[in-house]
Amino acid sequence: MPLKGIMSVALALFAMLIELCVGYPERLVRAIGHPVTWIGSLIGELDRALNRDSAAPNARRLAGAVAMLIVIGFVGLIAFVIERELFRLRFGIFVIAVAASTLIAQRSLYRHVAAVATALDTEDLGAGRAAVSRIVGRDTTALDAAGIARAAIESLAENFSDAVVAPVVWLAIAGLPGAAVYKAINTADSMIGHRTERYAAFGWAAARLDDLLNLPASRLAALLLIAAAALKKGASSVDAWRTVWLDAPRHRSPNAGYPEAAVAGALGLSLAGPRIYGGVRVDDAAIGGGRWDATAADIRRALTLYRTADAILIAILAVLAATLIAPV
């Protein structure tokens, strides 16, 4: 493998370890924001400038594609320049890893999902709905305790793929520019990729690109969760595999169903099903054949599964980096 490829794998490993240990400090968020918010600001400006309500659907679809080209070009160029210049430093790879760690969300994902379990412990549905509303896009106002718990577990599974595995995969493949471009596309999908009247055409390019870039990560995330289930007492890797095989393709998303199915099968739950987004009911198929009445305890079981799968990914990167670097 070329030296750059070897360094990208090592970079992915260092970035995961840095983010796992320190995350992105809240005081830094308050002081300068976060790379995702910077990207989001650019996407928001392009939405306001190019997404005209009066335009025909084809024109809005073209405008959305142009917006994505601008976002990808701008973010990719900045990341490329940063990586190239920092590589000139003696310990540049570690500085780049610090920058890359901001594109991974291991700590914040765990913290936000754990907060939902804590809120449910108090039997305060209002607090539970408020906590889960921070990590899901659906309408949470009518969710009961079981619905809140399922929503948190589904978000954990999907975001393990989207916010952890996918940026790490693209970081290992294409360095900082690869991870940054992926994050830009993923952020665009979350902002404008919805099937609403305003974004059905304009967000088409963002949604399709996100589906494409998340395809390998979603399958890898499912495999990592199945492997984690084999290591954890009370979880079933056999049922996780069976649920992925049978139910993942039934999900409305070509990617989210894979990690969700793995978690549902591993923990003996049923996830997905009918939900409300922006006031519109979405009749998703059920994933898994287990219990619907998920609890705070199930959220914590899912978090344990998530941490184990995350550790397996780190171990794989460590072994791969050591194997590739040794001959060099």
Residue pairs with C-beta under 8 A, 6 or more apart in sequence:
1 324
3 328
4 175
5 324
6 321
6 324
6 325
6 328
7 93
7 175
8 171
8 172
8 173
8 174
8 175
8 178
9 172
9 317
9 320
9 321
9 324
10 93
10 321
10 325
11 93
11 96
11 97
11 100
11 171
11 172
11 175
11 176
12 100
12 168
12 171
12 172
12 317
13 314
13 317
13 318
13 321
14 93
14 94
14 97
14 100
15 97
15 98
15 100
15 101
15 103
15 104
15 168
15 171
16 101
16 104
16 106
16 168
16 313
16 314
16 317
17 314
18 97
18 98
18 101
19 101
19 102
19 104
19 105
19 106
19 107
20 106
20 107
20 310
20 314
22 101
23 106
23 107
23 108
24 34
24 101
24 102
24 107
24 108
28 34
34 102
35 102
35 103
35 180
35 183
36 103
36 183
36 187
39 71
39 75
39 183
39 184
39 187
39 188
40 187
40 191
42 70
42 71
42 74
42 75
43 67
43 71
43 184
43 187
43 188
43 191
43 192
44 191
46 67
46 70
46 71
47 67
47 191
47 192
47 202
50 63
50 64
50 66
50 67
50 202
51 60
51 63
51 64
51 67
51 192
51 198
51 199
51 202
52 59
52 60
52 63
53 198
55 63
57 200
57 201
58 201
60 201
60 202
61 201
61 202
61 204
61 205
63 202
64 192
64 201
64 202
64 203
64 204
64 205
64 206
65 204
65 205
67 188
67 192
67 202
67 205
67 206
68 185
68 188
68 205
68 206
68 209
71 184
71 185
71 188
72 181
72 184
72 185
75 180
75 181
75 183
75 184
76 177
76 180
76 181
76 184
78 180
79 176
79 177
79 179
79 180
79 181
80 176
80 177
82 96
82 99
82 176
83 96
83 175
83 176
83 177
86 92
86 95
86 96
86 99
87 93
87 96
89 95
96 175
96 176
99 176
100 171
100 176
100 179
103 167
103 171
103 179
103 180
103 182
103 183
104 163
104 164
104 167
104 168
105 159
105 163
105 164
106 164
106 310
109 156
109 159
109 160
109 163
109 164
109 306
110 303
110 306
110 307
112 131
112 134
112 135
113 135
113 152
113 153
113 155
113 156
113 299
113 302
113 303
113 306
114 299
114 300
114 303
115 131
115 134
116 128
116 131
116 132
116 135
116 148
116 149
116 152
116 296
116 299
117 149
117 152
117 296
117 299
117 300
117 303
118 131
118 296
119 127
119 128
119 130
119 131
120 128
120 145
120 148
120 149
120 295
120 296
120 299
121 296
123 145
125 143
125 144
125 145
125 148
128 143
128 145
128 148
129 140
129 141
129 143
129 148
131 148
131 152
132 140
132 143
132 148
132 151
132 152
132 155
133 140
135 152
135 155
135 159
136 151
136 152
136 154
136 155
137 190
137 194
137 277
138 151
138 275
138 276
138 277
139 275
139 276
139 277
139 278
139 279
140 148
140 151
142 276
143 151
145 295
146 292
146 293
146 294
146 295
149 294
149 295
149 296
149 298
149 299
150 269
150 270
150 271
150 292
150 294
152 299
152 302
153 263
153 267
153 269
153 271
153 294
153 298
153 299
153 302
154 260
154 271
154 272
156 263
156 299
156 302
156 303
156 306
157 221
157 225
157 256
157 259
157 260
157 262
157 263
157 271
157 302
157 306
158 256
158 259
158 260
160 221
160 224
160 225
160 259
160 306
160 309
160 310
161 214
161 217
161 218
161 220
161 221
161 222
161 255
161 256
161 258
161 259
162 186
162 214
162 217
163 186
164 221
164 310
164 313
165 217
165 218
165 220
165 221
165 224
165 313
166 182
166 186
166 213
166 214
166 217
166 218
167 179
167 182
167 183
168 179
168 313
168 317
169 216
169 217
169 220
170 178
170 179
170 181
170 182
170 213
171 178
171 179
172 317
174 181
182 213
185 206
185 209
185 210
185 213
186 210
186 213
186 214
188 203
188 206
188 209
188 210
189 203
189 206
189 207
189 209
189 210
191 206
192 199
192 202
192 203
192 206
193 199
193 203
193 206
193 207
193 210
194 203
194 277
194 278
196 278
196 280
211 253
211 254
211 255
214 255
215 254
215 255
217 255
218 254
218 255
218 256
218 258
218 259
219 258
221 258
221 259
221 262
221 309
222 244
222 248
222 258
222 259
222 261
222 262
223 262
224 309
224 310
224 312
224 313
225 240
225 259
225 262
225 263
225 266
225 305
225 306
225 309
226 237
226 240
226 241
226 244
226 262
226 266
227 237
227 309
227 312
228 235
228 266
228 305
228 306
228 308
228 309
228 312
229 235
229 236
229 237
229 240
229 262
229 265
229 266
229 305
230 237
231 308
232 266
232 304
232 305
232 308
234 301
235 266
235 267
235 301
235 305
236 265
236 266
236 268
237 266
239 265
239 266
239 268
240 261
240 262
240 263
240 265
240 266
241 262
241 265
242 265
243 261
243 262
243 264
243 265
243 287
243 288
243 289
244 258
244 261
244 262
244 265
246 261
247 257
247 261
247 264
247 265
247 285
247 286
247 287
247 288
248 257
248 258
248 260
248 261
248 287
249 257
250 257
250 285
250 287
251 257
251 258
251 260
251 261
251 272
251 284
251 285
251 287
252 282
252 284
252 285
257 272
257 287
260 271
260 272
260 287
261 271
261 287
261 288
263 269
263 271
263 302
263 305
264 270
264 271
264 287
264 288
264 290
265 288
265 290
266 305
267 290
267 298
267 301
267 302
267 305
268 288
268 290
268 291
269 288
269 290
269 291
269 292
269 294
269 298
270 286
270 287
270 288
270 289
270 290
270 291
270 292
271 286
271 287
271 288
272 284
272 285
272 286
272 287
273 284
273 285
273 286
273 287
273 292
274 281
274 282
274 283
274 284
275 281
275 282
275 284
276 282
